[in-house]
Amino acid sequence: MSALPDLLPKFRPMRVTDLDQVMRIEPMIYTHPWTRGNFRDSLKSGYDCWVMECGGELSGYAVLMVAAREAHLLNLSVAVDWQGKGYGRALLMHLIEIARSCEAEHVFLEVRPSNVAARRLYGDHGFQEITVRRGYYPSGPAREDAILMGLEL
């Protein structure tokens, strides 16, 4: 990640007005992207929805649900042009701090086995594999498993 001031990530709560930009990024990085309705419902439900801005543009976003002293990372996404530069790491660290501030004791997430970069990122931050959820994700005509990972805070 660059140390240039306008390339340092800035985080703020997601707004409905961000959804046009989010919806431009989402299908570029996922074969089965979330819908606008998924994001709108997350905002309406009061989930912790965040955007990350770098260089004056929306470069990533995330959705975190916190309840009963547990946090569940539902979506963590970095735009293609910003991937591989440490911004996913910065966004993940921000969400872990949000979970801590909400007094969560654990953070859970699902990740595709085929998403090697994400699995490495989560593992580097102390997430441990808990179990496999068979056929969890759509994947063309078949389904892909999910690895459930957890982090104790």
C-alpha positions in Angstrom: 0.0 0.0 0.0 1.4 3.4 -0.9 2.2 5.9 1.7 1.0 8.8 -0.5 -1.7 10.6 1.5 -4.5 10.3 -1.1 -3.8 6.6 -1.6 -4.1 5.8 2.1 -7.5 4.1 2.6 -10.3 6.0 4.2 -13.3 4.2 5.6 -16.8 5.5 6.1 -20.3 4.0 6.5 -21.9 2.9 3.2 -24.8 4.9 2.0 -27.6 4.0 -0.5 -26.0 6.5 -2.8 -22.9 4.4 -3.0 -24.8 1.4 -4.5 -24.3 2.5 -8.1 -20.5 2.3 -7.6 -20.7 -0.9 -5.6 -22.8 -2.5 -8.3 -20.2 -1.6 -10.9 -17.5 -3.4 -8.9 -19.4 -6.4 -7.7 -19.9 -8.2 -11.0 -16.3 -7.6 -12.0 -14.9 -9.6 -9.1 -17.5 -12.3 -8.5 -19.1 -14.9 -10.8 -22.2 -14.8 -8.7 -22.3 -11.2 -7.4 -24.6 -9.9 -4.7 -27.6 -7.9 -6.0 -28.4 -4.3 -5.3 -31.2 -5.7 -3.1 -28.7 -7.7 -1.0 -26.8 -4.5 -0.2 -30.0 -2.4 0.3 -31.3 -5.1 2.7 -28.0 -5.1 4.6 -28.2 -1.3 5.0 -31.9 -1.5 6.0 -31.2 -4.2 8.6 -28.6 -2.1 10.3 -25.6 -4.2 9.4 -22.2 -2.6 9.6 -21.7 -1.7 5.9 -18.5 0.2 5.0 -16.8 1.6 1.9 -13.2 2.2 1.5 -12.0 5.1 -0.6 -8.5 5.6 -2.1 -7.3 8.3 -4.3 -10.8 9.8 -4.3 -12.6 6.7 -5.6 -14.6 3.9 -4.0 -12.1 1.1 -4.0 -13.7 -1.5 -1.7 -16.6 -2.2 0.6 -17.7 -4.7 3.2 -20.7 -5.9 5.1 -20.4 -7.1 8.7 -23.3 -8.5 10.8 -22.8 -8.3 14.6 -25.2 -10.0 17.0 -25.0 -12.0 20.3 -21.2 -11.3 20.7 -20.5 -12.8 17.3 -19.6 -11.0 14.0 -20.1 -12.5 10.6 -18.3 -11.1 7.7 -20.8 -11.3 4.8 -18.9 -9.5 2.1 -15.4 -8.1 1.7 -14.6 -6.8 -1.7 -11.8 -4.8 -3.3 -12.1 -3.4 -6.9 -9.8 -5.1 -9.4 -7.5 -2.1 -9.9 -6.9 -1.9 -6.1 -6.3 -5.7 -5.5 -2.8 -7.0 -4.6 -1.7 -3.7 -3.0 -2.7 -4.3 0.7 -6.1 -2.7 0.6 -8.0 -5.9 1.3 -5.8 -6.3 4.4 -6.6 -2.7 5.5 -10.3 -3.3 5.0 -10.2 -6.6 6.9 -8.3 -4.9 9.8 -10.9 -2.1 9.9 -13.7 -4.7 10.2 -12.0 -6.6 12.9 -11.7 -3.4 14.9 -15.5 -2.7 14.3 -16.2 -6.2 15.6 -14.1 -5.6 18.7 -15.8 -2.3 19.3 -19.1 -4.1 19.3 -17.8 -6.5 21.9 -17.9 -9.5 19.5 -15.9 -12.5 20.8 -15.5 -14.1 17.4 -15.6 -13.2 13.7 -16.8 -15.9 11.2 -16.9 -16.0 7.5 -17.3 -18.3 4.5 -14.8 -18.4 1.7 -14.7 -20.4 -1.5 -11.8 -23.0 -1.6 -11.0 -21.7 -5.0 -10.4 -18.1 -3.6 -6.8 -18.7 -2.7 -5.9 -15.0 -2.2 -8.8 -14.5 0.3 -8.0 -17.7 2.2 -4.3 -16.5 2.5 -5.5 -13.1 3.7 -7.8 -14.5 6.4 -5.2 -17.0 7.5 -2.5 -14.3 7.8 -4.9 -12.5 10.2 -5.4 -15.6 12.4 -8.6 -17.0 11.0 -8.7 -20.8 11.4 -10.6 -23.2 9.2 -13.6 -24.7 11.2 -15.5 -26.8 8.8 -16.6 -27.2 5.2 -20.1 -26.4 4.1 -20.9 -28.7 1.2 -22.5 -27.1 -1.9 -22.8 -23.7 -0.3 -22.0 -21.4 -3.3 -23.5 -21.4 -6.7 -20.9 -22.2 -9.3 -22.4 -22.5 -12.8 -24.5 -25.7 -13.1 -22.9 -27.2 -10.0 -22.2 -25.8 -6.5 -18.9 -25.0 -4.7 -18.2 -25.8 -1.1 -17.5 -23.1 1.5 -14.8 -23.1 4.1 -16.1 -21.7 7.4 -13.3 -19.8 9.1 -13.3 -18.1 12.5 -11.2 -15.7 14.5 -11.3 -15.4 18.2 -11.0 -11.8 19.3 
